[in-house]
């Protein structure tokens, strides 16, 4: 197996082991890297579990906003 084939196999393994919710994050990146990036993104509403996570985080933020890291601080690290 040549280097490119081995790399493709390794990348496929990474994709195969990703949680389903991460695949939607990966798709735009791969589409942008592909020669033919002519596709329409699929945007769907959050499911019940995702909605509950969002509401929980919003409640935590209302209680202690100082415990959250501003986006600007994250992008400069």
C-alpha positions as CSV (number, residue, x, y, z in Angstrom):
1,X,0.0,0.0,0.0
2,X,1.5,3.3,-1.0
3,X,1.6,6.4,1.2
4,X,-1.6,8.0,-0.3
5,X,-3.6,4.8,0.0
6,X,-2.5,4.4,3.6
7,X,-3.4,8.0,4.4
8,X,-6.9,7.5,2.8
9,X,-7.4,4.4,4.9
10,X,-6.4,6.2,8.1
11,X,-8.7,9.2,7.3
12,X,-11.6,6.7,6.6
13,X,-10.9,5.1,10.0
14,X,-11.2,8.5,11.7
15,X,-14.4,9.3,9.9
16,X,-15.9,5.8,10.7
17,X,-15.2,6.4,14.4
18,X,-16.6,9.9,14.7
19,X,-19.8,10.4,16.6
20,X,-22.7,11.1,14.2
21,X,-23.1,14.7,15.5
22,X,-19.5,15.5,14.4
23,X,-20.1,14.4,10.8
24,X,-22.1,17.5,10.1
25,X,-19.1,19.6,11.2
26,X,-16.7,17.7,9.0
27,X,-18.8,17.8,5.8
28,X,-18.3,21.4,4.9
29,X,-14.5,21.1,5.4
30,X,-14.3,18.0,3.2
31,X,-16.6,19.5,0.6
32,X,-14.4,22.7,0.5
33,X,-11.3,20.6,0.0
34,X,-12.9,18.4,-2.7
35,X,-12.6,19.4,-6.3
36,X,-16.3,19.5,-6.8
37,X,-17.6,21.5,-3.8
38,X,-21.1,22.0,-5.4
39,X,-23.4,20.8,-2.7
40,X,-26.2,22.2,-0.5
41,X,-25.6,22.0,3.2
42,X,-28.3,20.2,5.2
43,X,-29.5,22.3,8.1
44,X,-31.8,20.6,10.5
45,X,-33.3,21.7,13.8
46,X,-31.7,20.5,17.1
47,X,-33.1,17.2,18.4
48,X,-34.4,16.9,22.0
49,X,-31.1,16.0,23.5
50,X,-29.3,18.9,21.8
51,X,-32.1,21.3,22.8
52,X,-31.8,20.1,26.5
53,X,-28.0,20.7,26.4
54,X,-28.5,24.2,25.0
55,X,-31.0,25.1,27.7
56,X,-28.8,23.7,30.4
57,X,-25.9,25.7,29.2
58,X,-28.0,28.9,29.0
59,X,-29.2,28.3,32.6
60,X,-25.6,27.9,33.8
61,X,-24.6,31.1,32.0
62,X,-27.4,33.0,33.6
63,X,-26.2,31.9,37.0
64,X,-22.4,32.4,36.5
65,X,-21.5,34.2,33.3
66,X,-18.0,34.8,34.6
67,X,-17.3,31.0,34.5
68,X,-17.5,31.0,30.7
69,X,-14.6,31.9,28.4
70,X,-15.3,34.6,25.8
71,X,-14.9,33.5,22.2
72,X,-12.3,36.2,21.7
73,X,-10.1,34.6,24.4
74,X,-10.4,31.2,22.8
75,X,-9.5,32.3,19.3
76,X,-6.3,34.0,20.5
77,X,-4.9,31.0,22.4
